[in-house]
Amino acid sequence: MEKGAPDGGVPESNPTQGAIESSQVEGAVTARDLVRQLEESIGDVPEQAEIFGVRQYAVEESVKRARRIIAAAGEVCGFAMERADWVTQADRTLARLPLGGRAVVHHASGAVDVLTGLAPLEMLFEKLEARETLISMVEETAEKLGVNDWVGRDQLRFERLWQIKAAAADRSRNVEPVLCRAVGAYRQIAGRLPVLGPASVSIKIAAGGALDRVSVLMRETAGEALEWAPVLAPHQAASQIASQLYGLMGNAKVPLERLEVKASMSFGYVTLGKRKAQRMLSPHYVAMIQIRAEEAQAYQFVVPATEKIYEAICLAGSHAAPALERRV
């Protein structure tokens, strides 16, 4: 922490480069500007938040759950997918499904990924569909799959739609883009807060709403909240994030104050990813920072929103201990 730094120890300039006015570069920010930008992006934050335990599944339970998802995918596709060759490895279980499909079950998190066997350029859309039409197709497929039954007592909320397109060009002509796939992402809501990180459920569809792929990564809460914890103010989190960013950029050739920075911050629970076990859901601040320069950079910072640390998050360059395999 730099001596005399205002508001939580974030220096207003790079101490090795000297202060440079942000007006020299359009969109450039000082540390104070960055903190303000993060604070303004987040909106209202509750004074207290619930702390939840996460249900722990044995390997057999995760595989049984995967079989139900595979059966639901088979019903949507119109052919039986239950007959599969299963192979159990140290950290995951693989399944070879009929017609070239496959499934993966991650033991640490219970995450399930099912591919139905469609080739990448099979069943392309005949035209570029309207966004509302694609969302309707995704939601119809989600209803057929029964995704709301996979989340237990929590809720799922549609969050975002991606479109995967292909096009080509040469010196004489351009080929109009072709819509290959549409992907809908759903976000788990635990209590009153979203579970941030990878999509809780993602559904990839082809032309006519045909199911291509479904992925599930949900941290199902284990009953009522364990306790309520006071939430740190957004300014404290923004100051920590700015300090970490200046630490990473301290040896850069171009000072941060001369670069265009765009930052936003979200508040909610955090999932540690499909390859990591997790026992608690506790609130965190998650910041996304984009830096525009000759080499564009993007950073994601996660800081606890409570004084007490309920779930340790590994820093860059470190690794969590491997999850022990649990069996009934």
C-alpha positions as CSV (number, residue, x, y, z in Angstrom):
1,M,0.0,0.0,0.0
2,E,1.4,3.3,-1.0
3,K,1.9,5.8,1.9
4,G,-0.7,8.5,1.9
5,A,-2.9,6.9,-0.8
6,P,-6.5,8.1,-0.4
7,D,-9.5,5.9,0.3
8,G,-8.2,2.5,1.1
9,G,-4.7,2.7,-0.3
10,V,-5.2,2.9,-4.0
11,P,-2.5,5.2,-5.6
12,E,-3.8,7.7,-8.1
13,S,-0.8,7.2,-10.4
14,N,1.9,4.6,-11.1
15,P,4.6,5.5,-8.7
16,T,7.3,4.3,-11.1
17,Q,6.1,6.4,-14.0
18,G,4.7,9.6,-12.4
19,A,1.3,11.1,-12.7
20,I,0.0,11.6,-16.2
21,E,-3.2,13.4,-16.9
22,S,-6.0,11.1,-18.1
23,S,-7.1,13.7,-20.6
24,Q,-4.0,12.8,-22.7
25,V,-5.8,9.6,-23.9
26,E,-9.5,9.5,-24.5
27,G,-11.1,7.1,-22.0
28,A,-8.0,6.8,-19.9
29,V,-8.6,6.6,-16.1
30,T,-6.8,7.2,-12.8
31,A,-7.2,4.8,-9.9
32,R,-9.9,7.0,-8.4
33,D,-11.7,7.1,-11.8
34,L,-11.5,3.3,-11.9
35,V,-13.0,2.9,-8.4
36,R,-15.8,5.3,-9.2
37,Q,-16.5,3.5,-12.5
38,L,-16.8,0.2,-10.6
39,E,-19.0,1.6,-7.9
40,E,-21.4,3.2,-10.4
41,S,-21.8,0.0,-12.4
42,I,-23.1,-2.2,-9.6
43,G,-26.2,-0.5,-8.3
44,D,-27.8,-1.3,-4.9
45,V,-26.2,-3.9,-2.7
46,P,-28.0,-5.4,0.4
47,E,-26.6,-4.8,3.8
48,Q,-26.7,-8.5,4.6
49,A,-26.6,-11.7,2.5
50,E,-27.4,-15.3,3.2
51,I,-24.7,-18.0,3.4
52,F,-25.7,-21.3,2.0
53,G,-24.2,-24.8,2.2
54,V,-23.9,-26.7,-1.1
55,R,-25.2,-30.2,-1.5
56,Q,-22.4,-32.7,-1.9
57,Y,-23.1,-35.6,-4.4
58,A,-21.3,-38.9,-4.5
59,V,-20.1,-40.1,-7.9
60,E,-22.9,-42.6,-8.2
61,E,-25.5,-39.9,-7.5
62,S,-23.9,-37.6,-10.1
63,V,-24.0,-40.3,-12.7
64,K,-27.6,-41.2,-11.9
65,R,-28.5,-37.5,-12.3
66,A,-26.6,-37.5,-15.7
67,R,-28.6,-40.5,-16.8
68,R,-31.8,-38.6,-16.2
69,I,-30.6,-35.6,-18.2
70,I,-29.5,-37.9,-21.0
71,A,-32.9,-39.6,-21.1
72,A,-34.6,-36.1,-21.3
73,A,-32.2,-35.2,-24.1
74,G,-33.2,-38.4,-25.9
75,E,-36.9,-37.6,-25.6
76,V,-36.3,-34.1,-27.1
77,C,-34.2,-35.6,-30.0
78,G,-36.7,-38.4,-30.7
79,F,-34.5,-41.4,-30.1
80,A,-33.3,-43.4,-27.1
81,M,-30.0,-42.3,-25.7
82,E,-30.0,-44.4,-22.5
83,R,-27.9,-47.2,-23.9
84,A,-24.4,-46.0,-23.4
85,D,-20.9,-47.3,-22.7
86,W,-19.7,-45.8,-19.5
87,V,-16.0,-45.3,-18.5
88,T,-15.0,-44.0,-15.0
89,Q,-11.8,-42.1,-14.7
90,A,-10.2,-40.5,-11.7
91,D,-11.9,-37.1,-12.0
92,R,-14.8,-37.7,-14.4
93,T,-17.0,-40.3,-16.0
94,L,-17.4,-40.6,-19.7
95,A,-20.3,-42.0,-21.7
96,R,-20.4,-42.9,-25.4
97,L,-24.0,-42.4,-26.6
98,P,-25.8,-43.7,-29.7
99,L,-25.3,-41.8,-33.1
100,G,-22.0,-40.3,-32.1
101,G,-23.2,-38.6,-28.9
102,R,-21.2,-38.4,-25.7
103,A,-21.6,-37.2,-22.2
104,V,-19.2,-36.1,-19.4
105,V,-19.8,-36.1,-15.7
106,H,-17.3,-34.2,-13.5
107,H,-16.9,-35.8,-10.1
108,A,-15.8,-32.7,-8.2
109,S,-18.8,-30.5,-9.0
110,G,-21.4,-32.9,-10.5
111,A,-21.4,-30.9,-13.7
112,V,-22.9,-32.7,-16.7
113,D,-22.2,-32.1,-20.4
114,V,-24.3,-33.9,-23.1
115,L,-23.7,-33.8,-26.8
116,T,-26.3,-35.4,-29.0
117,G,-24.1,-36.2,-31.9
118,L,-25.0,-33.5,-34.5
119,A,-22.1,-32.6,-36.8
120,P,-20.9,-29.0,-36.6
121,L,-22.4,-28.0,-40.0
122,E,-25.5,-30.3,-39.8
123,M,-29.0,-28.8,-39.6
124,L,-28.1,-25.2,-40.3
125,F,-30.7,-22.5,-40.2
126,E,-32.1,-21.6,-43.5
127,K,-32.0,-17.9,-42.7
128,L,-30.9,-15.5,-39.9
129,E,-33.7,-15.7,-37.4
130,A,-34.9,-12.8,-35.2
131,R,-33.5,-12.8,-31.7
132,E,-36.9,-13.2,-30.1
133,T,-37.6,-16.3,-32.3
134,L,-34.3,-17.9,-31.2
135,I,-35.0,-17.2,-27.5
136,S,-38.5,-18.8,-27.9
137,M,-36.9,-21.9,-29.5
138,V,-34.4,-22.2,-26.7
139,E,-37.1,-21.8,-24.0
140,E,-39.3,-24.4,-25.7
141,T,-36.4,-26.8,-25.7
142,A,-35.6,-26.0,-22.0
143,E,-39.2,-26.7,-21.1
144,K,-39.1,-30.1,-22.9
145,L,-35.9,-31.0,-21.0
146,G,-37.5,-30.0,-17.7
147,V,-34.5,-27.8,-16.6
148,N,-36.4,-26.3,-13.8
149,D,-36.6,-29.7,-12.1
150,W,-32.7,-29.8,-12.0
151,V,-32.2,-26.9,-9.7
152,G,-33.9,-28.2,-6.5
153,R,-35.4,-25.4,-4.4
154,D,-33.5,-22.6,-6.3
155,Q,-34.6,-20.9,-9.5
156,L,-33.3,-20.6,-13.0
157,R,-33.5,-17.3,-15.0
158,F,-32.8,-16.9,-18.7
159,E,-29.8,-14.6,-19.1
160,R,-28.3,-14.4,-22.5
161,L,-28.4,-15.6,-26.1
162,W,-25.4,-16.3,-28.4
163,Q,-25.6,-16.9,-32.1
164,I,-22.9,-18.9,-33.9
165,K,-22.5,-17.9,-37.5
166,A,-20.3,-18.9,-40.5
167,A,-19.3,-16.8,-43.5
168,A,-16.7,-16.8,-46.3
169,A,-15.2,-14.3,-48.7
170,D,-12.7,-14.1,-51.5
171,R,-11.5,-11.4,-53.9
172,S,-14.6,-11.6,-56.1
173,R,-17.5,-12.0,-53.7
174,N,-18.7,-12.3,-50.1
175,V,-20.9,-15.1,-48.9
176,E,-23.7,-14.1,-46.6
177,P,-23.5,-15.3,-43.0
178,V,-25.2,-18.5,-42.2
179,L,-26.7,-19.1,-38.7
180,C,-25.3,-22.4,-37.5
181,R,-26.4,-22.6,-33.8
182,A,-28.1,-20.6,-31.1
183,V,-27.0,-21.0,-27.5
184,G,-29.2,-19.9,-24.5
185,A,-27.7,-19.4,-21.1
186,Y,-29.6,-19.7,-17.8
187,R,-28.4,-18.3,-14.4
188,Q,-29.1,-20.0,-11.1
189,I,-30.7,-17.8,-8.4
190,A,-29.9,-19.0,-4.8
191,G,-32.0,-17.2,-2.3
192,R,-32.0,-13.7,-3.6
193,L,-28.7,-13.6,-5.4
194,P,-27.4,-15.0,-8.8
195,V,-24.6,-17.6,-8.8
196,L,-22.0,-15.8,-11.0
197,G,-19.5,-17.6,-13.2
198,P,-20.1,-20.0,-16.1
199,A,-23.7,-20.5,-17.2
200,S,-25.7,-22.7,-14.8
201,V,-27.4,-24.3,-17.8
202,S,-26.6,-23.7,-21.4
203,I,-28.7,-25.1,-24.3
204,K,-27.4,-25.2,-27.9
205,I,-29.9,-25.7,-30.6
206,A,-29.8,-26.2,-34.4
207,A,-32.4,-25.5,-37.1
208,G,-36.0,-26.2,-36.0
209,G,-35.0,-26.2,-32.4
210,A,-33.1,-29.5,-32.6
211,L,-31.0,-30.1,-29.5
212,D,-27.3,-30.1,-30.1
213,R,-25.8,-29.8,-26.6
214,V,-26.9,-29.2,-23.0
215,S,-24.5,-28.4,-20.2
216,V,-25.4,-28.2,-16.5
217,L,-23.3,-26.7,-13.7
218,M,-25.4,-25.8,-10.7
219,R,-24.5,-25.6,-7.0
220,E,-27.7,-26.8,-5.4
221,T,-28.1,-25.3,-1.9
222,A,-28.5,-27.7,1.0
223,G,-31.6,-26.3,2.8
224,E,-32.1,-23.0,4.6
225,A,-29.3,-20.4,4.9
226,L,-26.7,-21.3,7.5
227,E,-26.4,-17.6,8.6
228,W,-26.6,-14.0,7.5
229,A,-23.4,-12.0,7.0
230,P,-22.9,-8.2,6.8
231,V,-21.9,-7.1,3.3
232,L,-18.9,-4.9,2.7
233,A,-19.6,-1.6,0.8
234,P,-18.9,-1.6,-2.9
235,H,-16.3,1.1,-2.4
236,Q,-14.1,-1.3,-0.4
237,A,-14.3,-4.0,-3.0
238,A,-13.6,-1.5,-5.8
239,S,-10.5,-0.2,-3.9
240,Q,-9.2,-3.8,-3.5
241,I,-9.7,-4.5,-7.2
242,A,-8.0,-1.3,-8.3
243,S,-5.0,-2.1,-6.0
244,Q,-4.8,-5.6,-7.6
245,L,-4.9,-4.2,-11.1
246,Y,-2.2,-1.7,-10.4
247,G,-0.1,-4.5,-8.9
248,L,-0.5,-6.5,-12.1
249,M,0.2,-3.5,-14.3
250,G,3.0,-2.0,-12.2
251,N,5.8,-3.2,-14.5
252,A,4.0,-2.4,-17.8
253,K,5.8,-0.2,-20.4
254,V,2.8,2.1,-20.7
255,P,1.3,3.3,-17.4
256,L,-2.3,2.4,-16.8
257,E,-3.3,6.1,-16.7
258,R,-2.4,6.3,-20.4
259,L,-4.7,3.4,-21.4
260,E,-8.4,3.3,-22.1
261,V,-10.1,1.2,-19.4
262,K,-13.6,0.0,-19.1
263,A,-14.8,-1.7,-15.9
264,S,-17.9,-3.1,-14.4
265,M,-18.7,-5.0,-11.3
266,S,-21.4,-7.5,-10.2
267,F,-22.5,-8.8,-6.9
268,G,-23.6,-12.4,-6.1
269,Y,-22.4,-15.9,-5.2
270,V,-19.6,-17.5,-7.1
271,T,-19.2,-20.9,-8.5
272,L,-15.6,-22.3,-8.7
273,G,-16.0,-24.1,-12.0
274,K,-16.8,-27.7,-13.0
275,R,-13.5,-29.2,-12.0
276,K,-13.6,-28.0,-8.4
277,A,-15.6,-29.0,-5.4
278,Q,-17.4,-26.3,-3.4
279,R,-19.0,-26.5,0.0
280,M,-20.4,-23.0,0.5
281,L,-22.1,-20.2,-1.4
282,S,-21.0,-16.8,0.0
283,P,-21.3,-13.3,-1.6
284,H,-18.5,-11.9,-3.7
285,Y,-17.9,-8.9,-5.9
286,V,-16.8,-9.8,-9.5
287,A,-15.2,-7.2,-11.7
288,M,-14.6,-7.3,-15.4
289,I,-11.9,-4.9,-16.7
290,Q,-11.0,-4.3,-20.3
291,I,-7.9,-2.5,-21.3
292,R,-7.6,-1.2,-24.9
293,A,-4.0,-0.8,-26.2
294,E,-1.8,-2.2,-28.9
295,E,-2.4,-5.5,-27.2
296,A,-5.9,-5.6,-25.7
297,Q,-6.1,-7.1,-22.2
298,A,-9.0,-8.3,-20.1
299,Y,-9.0,-9.2,-16.4
300,Q,-11.6,-10.7,-14.0
301,F,-11.2,-10.0,-10.3
302,V,-13.1,-11.7,-7.5
303,V,-13.0,-10.4,-4.0
304,P,-15.1,-11.5,-1.0
305,A,-18.1,-9.3,0.0
306,T,-17.8,-10.3,3.6
307,E,-15.1,-9.9,6.3
308,K,-15.2,-13.6,7.1
309,I,-13.9,-15.9,4.3
310,Y,-16.3,-18.7,3.8
311,E,-14.9,-20.3,0.6
312,A,-11.2,-19.7,-0.3
313,I,-10.6,-18.7,-3.9
314,C,-7.2,-19.5,-5.3
315,L,-5.1,-16.6,-6.5
316,A,-3.4,-16.7,-9.9
317,G,-0.6,-19.2,-10.1
318,S,-1.9,-21.4,-7.2
319,H,-4.1,-24.5,-7.3
320,A,-6.7,-25.9,-5.0
321,A,-6.1,-29.3,-3.4
322,P,-7.7,-32.1,-5.6
323,A,-11.2,-33.1,-4.5
324,L,-11.5,-36.5,-2.9
325,E,-13.7,-39.0,-4.7
326,R,-16.9,-39.5,-2.7
327,R,-18.8,-42.8,-3.0
328,V,-22.0,-44.0,-1.3
